[in-house]
Amino acid sequence: MKYHQPYGITDPNGSYVNGDPSVGRAGSIPPAESIEYPQREIVNLITDVNIAAPTDADLHQLAKAIQSSRLNYSADYGTANAYVAHLSPAADDYFTGMVCRLKVGATNAGDSTLALYPLSPKHVVRPDGTNLQQYDLIGGQIATFVYDGAQWVLTGINAAGSGGPIYLTAPRTYYVNANTGDDNFDGSQAAVGTAPKGPFKTLQKASNAIAKFNLNGYNVDVYVADGTYAPVQLPQVAGQGTVSWHGNSATPANCLIAANQTNAAIGFAGIANYMNGFKVTHTGVGSVSECNGIYGNGPHSLSIDNMEWGATVGAQNRLVNGAQLRFGLSAFKISGGTPGGPYSPGCFIECSQASKADCPISVHMTLNIVGAPNYGTAFIRCFDVGVVDWVADVTGAATGQRYLVMTNGIINTGGGGATYIPGSIAGVQQSGGQYV
């Protein structure tokens, strides 16, 4: 709507004047547009907001319409990852600072766009400028976006995630496939379907998705296809439940987690994770990497079954600062040793600082050692009140020192004797360490 000056005034911004008979001054004659168009604008705004029909019985409808904020709100008319808002009135263009509030129709699987119909879609980013991650947009929730002149910025989250946890209301299943997967998929099915349906490509993508959950009494299962995978940091999740990672329990070597630069092939946090059917290796590229196979640091625990350890540079299992590794009753395998590196010893198990490696005592686990792998420090090193319960039925042999226990560490073999732990050199007990 534009300004309509009085009749007879050539200045498009000319002002209206009041008539004054006392001085013989005629008042301005208003054109019809100057009366009709402002009313139309007000009525159209009230109608666009659609909270009530325009009426003379309420002279606060304009204020209420503005107060409702519905001019910038829409339900979602798009699909997961490609969201569409129908604003009323329809937007003519995108403008810097424009706000859109959208009731999300479907949870996103990753990178996403938002379009204001009938305009073309624009990319959506987090506040730090990075692409959206899975579960940044949750179906049924209202999300707020601000246009920065080039793309939409999702507000109300930090760079680490979407804020508070997502409470599971049912068990959840994910699929990972190094060969056919894509981390832009949603991980919801084993086979590649119509995007975004399909398996993740990396274990870390699945871990990042799970990290946003409160398990709320439900379990999450991750089924991992045969392939070679990059290292993974397993998630720390809230709530009661288990996160089970299923590899190839019959042939763990077919599901290989191979590291060459990170501290570990598998790092773990929280108390919910369980892994079954994986092989780990670490080639140890880089001068500051600890080069561990499995690594726990802090009051976290991981349960494992049917695992295989290939060659690593650092410890194949390293536990510090109260971490716990729990071996199950299944068959474990060692197919490579470790010389040790500058930041981690050459051990099958190193346990220190009140950490614990827990093998079932009442029923023995089984361990198959192939190729006489060598351990540069000791097969088991335990110190600083660490505890290793080692009761295993072992086939095959390792070379190197059997054990080193000191500074109030405890290795409990259930009375197995000095040669019970694999190795070719006698173990050492010193400085308050106990071997029983």
C-alpha positions in Angstrom: 0.0 0.0 0.0 1.3 3.5 -0.8 0.4 6.9 0.5 -2.5 8.7 -1.3 -2.2 12.5 -1.1 -5.4 14.7 -1.1 -7.1 15.6 -4.4 -5.7 18.6 -6.1 -2.2 18.2 -4.6 0.6 17.3 -7.0 3.2 16.6 -4.3 2.9 12.8 -3.8 3.8 13.4 -0.2 1.6 16.4 0.3 -0.2 16.6 3.7 -3.8 16.8 4.5 -5.2 20.0 6.0 -8.2 20.6 8.1 -10.9 23.0 6.8 -11.4 26.3 8.8 -14.5 28.4 7.9 -13.3 31.2 10.0 -10.5 32.0 7.6 -12.2 30.6 4.5 -9.9 27.5 4.2 -11.3 24.5 2.6 -10.3 21.1 4.0 -8.5 18.4 2.0 -10.6 16.1 -0.1 -9.5 12.5 0.6 -9.5 10.0 -2.4 -11.3 6.8 -1.8 -8.0 4.8 -1.7 -6.8 6.7 1.3 -9.8 5.3 3.3 -10.3 1.9 1.7 -6.7 0.7 1.4 -5.7 1.0 5.0 -8.8 -0.9 6.1 -8.0 -3.5 3.5 -4.5 -3.9 4.8 -5.7 -4.4 8.4 -8.5 -6.8 7.4 -6.1 -8.8 5.3 -3.7 -9.1 8.1 -6.4 -10.3 10.5 -7.6 -12.7 7.8 -4.1 -14.0 7.0 -3.5 -14.8 10.6 -6.8 -16.6 10.8 -7.4 -16.5 14.5 -10.8 -14.8 14.2 -13.1 -13.3 11.5 -12.8 -9.5 11.2 -15.6 -7.9 13.3 -16.5 -4.5 14.7 -17.1 -6.1 18.1 -13.4 -6.3 18.8 -11.2 -3.3 18.1 -8.0 -5.1 19.2 -7.9 -7.6 16.4 -4.9 -6.1 14.8 -2.9 -6.2 18.0 -4.0 -9.8 18.7 -3.0 -10.8 15.1 0.5 -9.4 15.6 0.7 -10.9 19.0 -0.1 -14.4 17.6 3.1 -14.5 15.5 1.3 -16.6 13.0 2.5 -14.6 10.0 5.8 -16.5 10.3 4.5 -19.9 11.3 3.6 -22.9 9.2 3.0 -26.6 9.3 5.5 -28.6 7.2 4.4 -29.5 3.7 7.7 -31.1 2.7 9.6 -34.3 3.5 12.4 -35.3 5.8 15.5 -33.2 4.9 13.5 -31.1 2.4 11.1 -29.0 4.5 8.5 -26.6 3.0 6.6 -23.8 4.8 3.4 -22.3 3.4 3.3 -18.8 5.0 0.2 -16.6 4.7 0.7 -14.3 2.8 3.1 -16.2 0.6 6.6 -14.7 0.6 7.9 -12.9 -2.5 11.6 -13.4 -1.6 14.0 -14.2 1.1 15.3 -11.3 3.2 18.1 -11.1 5.7 16.7 -11.4 9.2 13.5 -13.2 8.1 12.1 -15.6 10.6 10.2 -18.9 10.0 8.8 -21.1 12.6 8.0 -24.6 11.3 6.2 -27.5 12.9 8.5 -30.2 11.7 6.7 -33.1 9.9 9.5 -35.7 9.9 12.8 -36.1 11.8 15.8 -35.2 9.7 18.5 -37.7 8.8 21.2 -35.1 8.2 21.8 -32.1 5.9 18.5 -30.4 5.1 16.8 -27.5 3.2 13.8 -25.3 3.9 11.7 -23.6 1.2 9.1 -20.9 1.7 6.5 -21.9 -0.9 6.6 -21.0 -3.8 10.3 -20.0 -3.5 13.2 -22.3 -4.1 14.7 -24.2 -1.1 17.6 -22.8 0.9 20.2 -24.7 2.8 19.9 -25.0 6.6 22.9 -24.8 8.9 23.6 -24.9 12.7 24.5 -21.7 14.5 28.2 -22.5 13.9 27.7 -22.8 10.2 28.0 -26.6 9.9 25.4 -28.9 8.3 22.5 -30.2 10.3 23.1 -33.6 12.0 20.4 -36.3 12.4 17.8 -35.5 15.0 18.5 -31.7 14.9 15.0 -31.5 13.7 12.4 -33.7 15.4 9.1 -34.6 13.9 6.2 -32.9 15.8 8.4 -30.2 17.3 8.5 -26.5 16.3 11.8 -25.3 15.0 12.9 -21.6 14.5 14.9 -20.6 11.5 16.5 -17.2 10.7 17.7 -16.3 7.2 21.2 -14.8 7.1 21.1 -13.5 3.5 22.3 -16.8 2.0 20.9 -19.7 4.0 18.7 -20.5 7.0 20.2 -20.8 10.5 18.5 -23.2 12.9 18.4 -21.3 16.2 18.2 -22.7 19.7 20.9 -25.3 19.4 24.7 -25.3 20.0 27.3 -26.8 17.7 27.3 -30.0 19.7 23.7 -31.0 19.2 20.0 -30.1 19.5 19.9 -29.4 23.2 18.1 -31.8 25.6 18.0 -35.6 25.2 15.4 -37.3 23.1 13.5 -39.8 25.2 12.9 -43.1 23.5 9.3 -44.4 23.5 10.2 -47.8 21.8 13.2 -49.9 21.0 15.3 -48.6 18.0 17.3 -50.3 15.4 20.1 -48.9 13.2 22.1 -50.4 10.3 25.7 -49.7 9.2 27.3 -50.8 6.0 30.8 -49.6 5.0 30.2 -50.6 1.4 26.7 -49.5 0.5 25.9 -47.0 3.3 25.9 -43.2 3.4 26.0 -41.0 6.4 23.4 -38.8 4.8 20.9 -41.8 5.1 18.9 -42.2 8.3 20.3 -45.7 9.2 16.8 -47.1 9.4 17.2 -50.1 7.1 19.8 -52.5 5.9 19.1 -52.0 2.2 19.5 -48.7 0.3 16.1 -47.3 -0.4 14.7 -44.0 -1.5 16.7 -41.3 0.2 17.0 -40.8 3.1 16.3 -44.5 3.8 19.3 -46.7 4.0 22.2 -47.7 6.2 24.8 -45.4 7.7 28.4 -45.7 6.3 30.3 -45.3 9.5 30.1 -46.5 13.1 30.7 -43.0 14.3 27.6 -41.7 12.5 25.5 -44.3 14.4 27.2 -43.4 17.6 26.5 -39.7 17.1 22.8 -40.4 16.5 22.5 -42.6 19.6 24.3 -40.1 21.8 21.2 -37.8 21.6 18.9 -40.3 23.3 17.8 -41.0 26.8 17.2 -44.7 26.5 14.2 -44.4 28.9 14.1 -48.2 29.5 14.4 -49.2 25.9 17.3 -50.8 23.9 19.1 -49.8 20.8 20.5 -52.4 18.4 23.1 -51.6 15.7 23.6 -54.2 13.0 26.9 -53.8 11.2 27.6 -55.4 7.9 30.9 -57.0 7.0 33.5 -54.5 6.0 36.4 -52.3 7.1 35.4 -49.4 9.4 37.1 -46.3 10.8 37.6 -46.0 14.6 34.6 -45.2 16.7 34.0 -43.5 20.0 31.0 -45.3 21.5 28.3 -43.0 22.9 27.5 -42.1 26.5 23.7 -42.2 26.8 21.3 -41.4 29.7 18.5 -43.7 31.0 18.2 -47.4 31.5 18.8 -49.7 28.5 21.5 -51.2 26.4 23.2 -50.2 23.1 24.2 -53.4 21.4 26.6 -53.3 18.4 26.2 -56.5 16.4 29.1 -57.4 14.0 29.9 -60.9 12.7 29.9 -63.1 15.8 31.0 -66.2 13.7 33.9 -64.5 11.9 34.8 -61.2 13.7 37.6 -60.6 11.3 35.0 -59.9 8.6 33.9 -56.8 10.6 37.2 -55.0 11.0 37.7 -51.7 12.9 41.1 -50.5 11.7 42.8 -47.4 13.2 46.1 -45.7 12.2 46.0 -42.2 13.9 43.5 -42.1 16.7 44.1 -43.1 20.4 42.1 -46.3 19.8 40.1 -48.3 17.3 37.3 -48.4 19.9 36.8 -45.8 22.6 33.9 -46.1 25.0 31.9 -44.0 27.4 28.9 -44.5 29.6 27.7 -47.9 30.8 25.3 -49.0 28.2 27.5 -50.3 25.3 27.9 -54.0 24.3 29.9 -55.2 21.3 29.8 -58.6 19.7 31.7 -59.8 16.6 34.4 -57.3 15.7 38.2 -57.3 15.1 40.4 -54.4 16.0 43.8 -53.3 14.8 46.0 -50.2 15.1 48.9 -49.5 12.8 50.0 -46.5 14.8 50.7 -43.7 12.4 51.4 -40.5 14.2 53.8 -39.7 17.1 51.2 -38.7 19.7 48.6 -41.5 19.3 48.4 -44.1 22.0 47.5 -46.6 19.4 45.3 -48.8 21.5 42.8 -51.4 20.4 40.1 -50.8 23.0 40.4 -47.8 25.3 38.4 -46.7 28.3 39.3 -43.5 30.3 37.1 -42.6 33.3 34.1 -44.3 35.1 32.8 -46.0 32.0 32.2 -49.7 31.1 32.0 -51.8 28.0 30.9 -55.4 27.7 32.3 -57.5 24.8 31.8 -61.0 23.2 33.3 -62.7 20.2 36.1 -60.2 19.7 39.4 -60.6 17.9 42.6 -58.5 18.4 45.0 -58.1 15.5 48.3 -56.3 15.7 48.4 -53.0 17.5 51.2 -50.6 18.5 49.9 -49.7 21.9 47.9 -51.8 24.4 45.2 -54.0 22.8 43.0 -53.1 25.8 43.8 -50.1 28.0 41.8 -49.1 31.0 42.5 -46.0 33.1 40.9 -43.8 35.7 38.1 -46.3 36.7 37.2 -47.8 33.4 35.8 -51.3 33.2 36.0 -53.9 30.4 33.8 -56.9 30.8 34.6 -60.1 28.9 31.7 -62.4 28.1 31.6 -66.2 28.0 32.1 -66.5 24.3 35.2 -67.3 22.2 37.8 -64.6 21.9 40.8 -64.6 19.6 44.2 -62.9 19.4 45.9 -62.9 16.0 48.6 -60.3 16.5 50.7 -58.8 19.3 51.9 -55.3 20.3 55.4 -54.0 20.8 54.2 -50.9 22.7 54.8 -47.3 21.8 55.9 -44.1 23.5 52.4 -43.4 24.9 51.0 -46.9 25.6 52.6 -50.2 26.6 52.8 -53.5 24.7 50.1 -55.4 26.6 47.0 -57.4 25.9 45.5 -55.7 29.0 46.8 -52.7 30.8 44.7 -51.8 33.9 45.5 -48.9 36.3 44.1 -46.2 38.5 41.2 -48.2 40.0 40.1 -49.7 36.6 39.0 -53.3 36.1 39.1 -56.0 33.5 36.5 -58.5 34.4 36.5 -62.1 33.1 33.7 -64.4 34.4 35.2 -66.6 37.2 32.5 -69.2 37.7 32.4 -70.1 34.0 35.6 -69.6 32.0 35.7 -67.7 28.8 37.8 -69.1 25.9 40.7 -67.5 24.2 42.4 -68.7 21.0 45.9 -67.3 20.4 47.3 -67.9 16.9 50.8 -67.3 15.6 52.6 -66.8 18.9 52.2 -63.0 19.1 54.7 -61.1 21.1 53.9 -58.6 23.9 56.7 -56.0 24.4 55.7 -55.1 28.0 53.7 -57.9 29.4 50.6 -59.8 28.5 48.8 -58.2 31.5 50.1 -55.1 33.3 48.2 -54.0 36.4 49.1 -51.3 38.9 47.7 -48.3 40.9 44.8 -50.4 42.5 43.7 -51.7 39.1 42.1 -55.2 39.2 42.2 -57.9 36.5 40.1 -61.0 37.0 41.7 -63.4 34.5 40.1 -66.8 34.3 40.3 -68.2 30.7 40.6 -71.4 28.8 43.5 -70.6 26.5 44.6 -72.4 23.3 47.8 -71.4 21.6 50.7 -69.4 23.1 52.1 -65.9 23.3 55.7 -64.7 23.8 57.0 -62.1 26.2 56.5 -61.5 29.9 53.4 -63.0 31.3 52.4 -60.3 33.8 53.6 -57.2 35.7 51.6 -56.4 38.8 52.7 -53.6 41.2 51.6 -50.6 43.4 48.5 -52.4 44.9 47.3 -53.7 41.6 45.6 -57.2 41.7 45.6 -59.9 39.2 43.2 -62.7 40.2 43.5 -66.0 38.3 41.4 -67.9 40.7 44.5 -69.8 41.8 45.7 -70.6 38.3 49.4 -70.4 39.2 52.4 -68.5 38.0 52.2 -69.8 34.4 48.4 -69.5 34.0 48.7 -66.2 32.0 50.0 -66.6 28.4 53.7 -65.7 27.8 57.2 -67.1 27.6 58.9 -65.1 30.3 58.0 -65.3 34.0 55.7 -62.6 35.4 56.8 -60.0 37.9 55.1 -59.1 41.2 56.5 -56.0 43.0 55.8 -52.9 45.0 52.6 -54.2 46.7 51.1 -55.8 43.7 49.2 -59.0 44.2 49.0 -62.1 42.0 46.6 -64.7 43.2 
